[in-house]
Amino acid sequence: MNYRILVLALSVFTIVSCQNSPSKYIYNKGMVYGTIYSITYESPNGIDLQEKITEKFNEYNRMFSTYDKESIISKINKNEPVELSNEFIICYEKAVEVSKITNGAFDITAGAMVNAWGFGPEEKKKMTQEKVDSLIEITGFQKIKLENGQIIKENPNIKIDMSAIAKGYTSDLIANFLAENGCKNYMVEIGGEVAAKGINERGKTWTIGINKPDENDILGSTGLQAKVKLTDHGLATSGNYRNFYVEDGKKYAHTIDPKTGYPVQHSILSSTVVANDCMTADAFATAFMVLGLDSSIEITRNETEIEVFFIYADEQGNNQVYMSDGFGEYIID
């Protein structure tokens, strides 16, 4: 996922909810990380927490945004001294964990690649095989480490990008903030990454819609592939069918394979992951877009803490669905 996503339709989810809700349910919407957030919660005293939520978003933006030149991650990329927050360290450690499980398909050191291909804060580069090879040299999660509270790089040109995990983690953090303020029922969605607990204003489990992939459907009006009930879990989707550009007649998607240095060309159109927390779901959703269908299925069989729903194109170009055995319990008929 990329912070440059500015359009609500870029979210692969449609939040299915009723707008006529009891007074205790509060609705907050706005922008963070270059995308739209939507938060619904039952406030015990009917207090609107929007102002405090905004303060939290500003705090996390100063940690994870590569577009903020003074953020923690930007200072790391510029090799400037910076004190890492506890939240940053937690997110970093989860990123490394998923990198190891996926054999580097998820890799936060791909920041220079993301920038070069035109999906980061820097100007797009003229891409040649020589350029790609030079980027591969400064990419690899094994080439950085956390030591004495600092990120140590093998090469100062390494740039990290946590956009494929930070939105999911921030959804978790805001969910925790709501819980700390006495909210027992809430749904936090940031650019399609969702953390939910309890029930909605109708007294039912939160319902999340998974959109049908269609690169020509800018407004997300094609319809839903499935409806998912979600509570006490995180859910995230990664997809290439809306965030891409065409150059010289060729399509370039925003998901970059850290090993090849090129945008992925796999058959998976979108990967949806349910996990105990949204941070984990977010990271794996991106990794599966890099790995492709067969390798992703193999990993899910060993990772019992996640369930997946893949939409992919078969050999005839028709959309098909694969879901793990446990994902069925989340589907609403």
C-alpha positions as CSV (number, residue, x, y, z in Angstrom):
1,M,0.0,0.0,0.0
2,N,1.2,3.5,-0.8
3,Y,0.8,6.9,1.0
4,R,0.1,8.5,-2.4
5,I,-3.3,6.9,-2.6
6,L,-5.6,10.0,-2.4
7,V,-8.9,8.6,-3.6
8,L,-11.4,6.9,-1.4
9,A,-12.1,4.4,-4.2
10,L,-8.5,3.2,-3.9
11,S,-9.5,1.4,-0.8
12,V,-10.3,-2.2,-1.7
13,F,-13.0,-2.2,1.0
14,T,-16.4,-0.7,1.2
15,I,-17.5,-0.3,4.8
16,V,-21.1,-1.5,5.0
17,S,-23.0,0.3,7.7
18,C,-26.2,2.1,8.5
19,Q,-26.0,5.9,8.7
20,N,-29.1,6.2,11.0
21,S,-27.4,5.3,14.3
22,P,-28.0,5.9,18.0
23,S,-26.6,9.1,19.4
24,K,-23.8,7.3,21.3
25,Y,-22.2,6.0,18.1
26,I,-19.8,8.7,16.8
27,Y,-18.6,9.0,13.2
28,N,-15.2,10.5,12.4
29,K,-13.7,10.9,9.0
30,G,-10.6,12.6,7.6
31,M,-7.3,12.2,5.9
32,V,-4.1,10.5,7.1
33,Y,-1.1,9.1,5.3
34,G,-2.5,10.5,2.1
35,T,-5.6,8.4,2.3
36,I,-9.1,8.5,3.9
37,Y,-9.9,7.2,7.3
38,S,-13.3,6.3,8.7
39,I,-13.9,5.6,12.4
40,T,-17.1,4.6,14.1
41,Y,-17.4,4.0,17.9
42,E,-19.8,3.8,20.7
43,S,-18.7,6.5,23.1
44,P,-19.8,5.7,26.6
45,N,-20.7,9.4,27.4
46,G,-21.4,10.4,23.8
47,I,-18.2,12.4,23.6
48,D,-16.7,13.0,20.2
49,L,-13.0,12.0,20.3
50,Q,-12.2,13.5,16.9
51,E,-9.7,16.1,18.2
52,K,-7.8,13.6,20.3
53,I,-7.8,11.1,17.4
54,T,-6.3,13.8,15.1
55,E,-3.6,14.4,17.6
56,K,-2.8,10.7,17.6
57,F,-2.7,10.6,13.8
58,N,-0.3,13.5,13.8
59,E,1.9,11.7,16.3
60,Y,2.0,8.5,14.1
61,N,2.5,10.5,11.0
62,R,5.7,11.9,12.6
63,M,6.9,8.4,13.0
64,F,6.0,6.6,9.7
65,S,5.4,9.1,6.9
66,T,8.2,9.3,4.3
67,Y,6.5,12.5,3.1
68,D,7.2,14.3,6.4
69,K,10.9,15.2,6.1
70,E,11.2,15.4,9.9
71,S,9.5,12.1,10.7
72,I,11.5,9.3,12.3
73,I,11.6,7.2,9.2
74,S,12.7,10.2,7.1
75,K,15.6,10.9,9.5
76,I,16.6,7.3,9.3
77,N,16.6,7.5,5.5
78,K,18.7,10.6,5.7
79,N,21.1,9.0,8.2
80,E,20.4,11.6,10.8
81,P,20.4,10.7,14.5
82,V,16.9,10.1,15.8
83,E,15.3,8.5,18.9
84,L,13.0,5.6,18.0
85,S,9.6,5.5,19.6
86,N,8.2,2.3,21.2
87,E,5.6,2.2,18.4
88,F,8.2,2.4,15.7
89,I,10.2,-0.4,17.2
90,I,7.1,-2.6,17.5
91,C,6.2,-2.0,13.9
92,Y,9.8,-2.6,12.8
93,E,10.0,-5.9,14.7
94,K,6.8,-7.1,13.1
95,A,8.1,-6.2,9.7
96,V,11.2,-8.3,10.2
97,E,9.1,-11.2,11.5
98,V,6.9,-11.2,8.3
99,S,10.0,-10.7,6.1
100,K,11.5,-13.9,7.6
101,I,8.3,-15.9,7.1
102,T,7.9,-14.8,3.5
103,N,11.6,-15.1,2.6
104,G,11.8,-11.4,1.9
105,A,8.7,-10.9,-0.2
106,F,7.7,-8.3,2.4
107,D,10.7,-6.0,2.9
108,I,10.7,-2.5,4.3
109,T,14.1,-1.8,2.8
110,A,12.5,-1.5,-0.7
111,G,12.1,2.2,-0.1
112,A,14.5,3.2,-2.8
113,M,12.8,0.9,-5.3
114,V,9.4,2.3,-4.4
115,N,10.7,5.8,-5.0
116,A,12.5,5.0,-8.3
117,W,9.4,3.5,-9.8
118,G,7.3,6.6,-8.9
119,F,5.3,5.3,-5.9
120,G,7.1,7.2,-3.2
121,P,7.9,10.8,-2.2
122,E,10.8,11.2,-4.7
123,E,10.6,11.9,-8.4
124,K,10.3,8.8,-10.6
125,K,13.6,7.7,-12.2
126,K,14.3,6.4,-15.7
127,M,14.3,2.7,-15.1
128,T,16.9,0.5,-16.8
129,Q,18.3,-3.0,-15.9
130,E,21.4,-1.3,-14.6
131,K,19.3,1.0,-12.4
132,V,17.3,-1.9,-11.1
133,D,20.5,-3.9,-10.3
134,S,21.9,-1.0,-8.3
135,L,18.6,-0.8,-6.3
136,I,18.8,-4.5,-5.5
137,E,22.2,-3.9,-4.0
138,I,20.7,-1.6,-1.4
139,T,17.6,-3.8,-0.7
140,G,17.3,-6.6,1.7
141,F,15.8,-6.8,5.3
142,Q,19.0,-8.6,6.4
143,K,21.0,-5.5,5.5
144,I,19.6,-3.5,8.4
145,K,19.3,-4.2,12.1
146,L,18.0,-2.7,15.4
147,E,20.9,-2.2,17.8
148,N,20.9,-0.2,21.0
149,G,17.7,1.6,19.9
150,Q,19.0,2.6,16.5
151,I,18.5,1.3,13.0
152,I,21.9,0.3,11.6
153,K,22.4,0.0,7.8
154,E,25.0,-1.9,5.9
155,N,24.8,0.8,3.3
156,P,23.9,4.5,4.0
157,N,21.9,4.5,0.7
158,I,19.3,2.0,2.0
159,K,15.9,3.6,2.5
160,I,13.1,2.1,4.4
161,D,9.4,2.4,3.6
162,M,6.8,1.1,6.1
163,S,3.7,2.1,4.2
164,A,2.7,-1.5,3.7
165,I,2.4,-2.1,7.4
166,A,2.0,1.4,9.1
167,K,-1.6,1.9,8.1
168,G,-2.6,-1.4,9.6
169,Y,-0.6,-0.7,12.7
170,T,-2.1,2.7,13.1
171,S,-5.6,1.2,12.8
172,D,-4.6,-1.0,15.8
173,L,-3.2,2.0,17.7
174,I,-6.4,4.0,17.3
175,A,-8.5,1.0,18.2
176,N,-6.4,0.7,21.4
177,F,-6.9,4.4,22.1
178,L,-10.7,4.0,21.8
179,A,-10.6,1.0,24.1
180,E,-8.6,3.0,26.7
181,N,-11.3,5.7,26.5
182,G,-14.0,3.2,27.4
183,C,-15.2,2.3,23.9
184,K,-16.3,-1.4,23.7
185,N,-17.7,-1.2,20.2
186,Y,-15.7,0.3,17.4
187,M,-14.5,0.0,13.8
188,V,-11.3,1.8,12.6
189,E,-10.6,1.9,8.9
190,I,-7.6,3.6,7.3
191,G,-7.3,3.2,3.5
192,G,-9.0,-0.2,3.7
193,E,-7.1,-1.5,6.7
194,V,-9.6,-2.4,9.4
195,A,-9.6,-3.0,13.1
196,A,-12.9,-3.9,14.7
197,K,-14.3,-4.9,18.0
198,G,-17.8,-5.6,19.3
199,I,-20.9,-4.6,17.4
200,N,-22.2,-1.8,15.2
201,E,-25.1,0.6,15.9
202,R,-27.6,-2.1,14.8
203,G,-26.4,-4.5,17.3
204,K,-24.7,-6.7,14.7
205,T,-21.1,-7.7,14.0
206,W,-19.2,-5.2,11.8
207,T,-19.6,-6.0,8.1
208,I,-16.8,-5.3,5.6
209,G,-17.3,-5.6,1.9
210,I,-14.5,-6.8,-0.4
211,N,-14.8,-5.1,-3.8
212,K,-14.6,-6.9,-7.1
213,P,-11.3,-6.0,-8.8
214,D,-11.8,-3.7,-11.8
215,E,-9.0,-1.3,-12.9
216,N,-11.5,0.8,-14.9
217,D,-13.8,1.2,-11.9
218,I,-12.3,4.4,-10.4
219,L,-15.3,5.0,-8.0
220,G,-15.5,1.5,-6.7
221,S,-19.0,1.0,-8.0
222,T,-18.5,-2.4,-9.6
223,G,-19.9,-4.2,-6.6
224,L,-18.8,-6.6,-3.9
225,Q,-17.1,-9.9,-4.3
226,A,-17.9,-10.9,-0.7
227,K,-19.1,-9.5,2.7
228,V,-17.1,-10.3,5.7
229,K,-18.1,-10.2,9.4
230,L,-15.4,-8.9,11.6
231,T,-14.9,-8.4,15.3
232,D,-11.9,-8.7,17.6
233,H,-9.6,-9.0,14.6
234,G,-7.8,-7.0,11.9
235,L,-8.4,-7.2,8.2
236,A,-6.4,-5.8,5.3
237,T,-6.3,-6.0,1.5
238,S,-3.6,-5.3,-1.0
239,G,-4.4,-4.9,-4.7
240,N,-2.7,-3.6,-7.8
241,Y,-5.8,-3.1,-10.0
242,R,-6.2,0.6,-9.1
243,N,-2.8,1.9,-8.0
244,F,-0.8,1.7,-11.2
245,Y,0.3,3.8,-14.2
246,V,0.9,3.0,-17.9
247,E,4.1,4.0,-19.6
248,D,5.0,3.2,-23.2
249,G,2.0,0.9,-23.4
250,K,3.0,-1.2,-20.3
251,K,1.2,-1.3,-17.0
252,Y,3.3,-0.8,-13.8
253,A,1.7,-1.7,-10.5
254,H,2.6,-0.2,-7.2
255,T,3.7,-3.5,-5.5
256,I,7.4,-4.0,-6.1
257,D,9.1,-7.4,-5.8
258,P,12.2,-6.6,-3.6
259,K,14.2,-9.5,-5.2
260,T,13.6,-8.7,-8.9
261,G,13.3,-4.9,-8.4
262,Y,10.3,-4.8,-10.7
263,P,6.6,-4.3,-10.2
264,V,4.9,-7.7,-9.8
265,Q,3.0,-9.3,-12.6
266,H,1.3,-12.2,-10.8
267,S,-2.3,-13.4,-11.3
268,I,-3.5,-12.3,-7.8
269,L,-5.6,-9.2,-8.2
270,S,-6.2,-8.7,-4.5
271,S,-5.3,-10.4,-1.3
272,T,-7.4,-10.1,1.8
273,V,-6.0,-11.2,5.1
274,V,-7.7,-11.6,8.5
275,A,-5.4,-11.7,11.5
276,N,-5.4,-11.1,15.3
277,D,-4.2,-7.5,14.6
278,C,-4.4,-5.3,11.5
279,M,-0.6,-4.7,11.5
280,T,0.0,-8.4,10.8
281,A,-2.8,-8.6,8.2
282,D,-1.5,-5.5,6.4
283,A,2.0,-6.9,6.0
284,F,1.0,-10.3,4.9
285,A,-1.5,-8.9,2.4
286,T,1.3,-7.1,0.6
287,A,3.7,-10.1,0.8
288,F,1.1,-12.3,-0.9
289,M,0.8,-9.8,-3.8
290,V,4.5,-10.2,-4.3
291,L,4.6,-14.0,-3.9
292,G,1.8,-15.0,-6.2
293,L,-0.9,-17.5,-5.7
294,D,0.9,-20.9,-5.2
295,S,3.6,-19.6,-2.9
296,S,1.1,-17.6,-0.9
297,I,-1.2,-20.7,-0.4
298,E,1.8,-22.7,0.8
299,I,2.7,-20.1,3.4
300,T,-0.9,-19.8,4.7
301,R,-1.0,-23.5,5.3
302,N,1.8,-23.1,7.9
303,E,0.6,-19.8,9.4
304,T,-2.4,-20.8,11.5
305,E,-2.9,-17.2,12.9
306,I,-4.1,-15.8,9.5
307,E,-6.9,-16.5,7.1
308,V,-6.9,-15.4,3.4
309,F,-9.2,-14.6,0.6
310,F,-7.5,-14.2,-2.8
311,I,-9.1,-12.9,-6.0
312,Y,-7.0,-14.0,-9.0
313,A,-7.2,-14.3,-12.8
314,D,-7.1,-17.8,-14.3
315,E,-5.5,-18.7,-17.6
316,Q,-8.5,-17.5,-19.5
317,G,-8.5,-14.2,-17.7
318,N,-11.6,-14.9,-15.6
319,N,-11.7,-13.9,-12.0
320,Q,-11.5,-16.7,-9.5
321,V,-11.5,-16.9,-5.7
322,Y,-9.3,-18.9,-3.3
323,M,-9.9,-18.8,0.4
324,S,-8.3,-20.6,3.3
325,D,-10.3,-23.2,5.2
326,G,-10.9,-20.9,8.1
327,F,-11.9,-17.8,6.1
328,G,-15.4,-19.3,5.5
329,E,-16.5,-18.5,9.0
330,Y,-16.1,-14.8,8.3
331,I,-18.2,-14.8,5.1
332,I,-21.8,-13.6,5.2
333,D,-24.0,-15.4,2.7
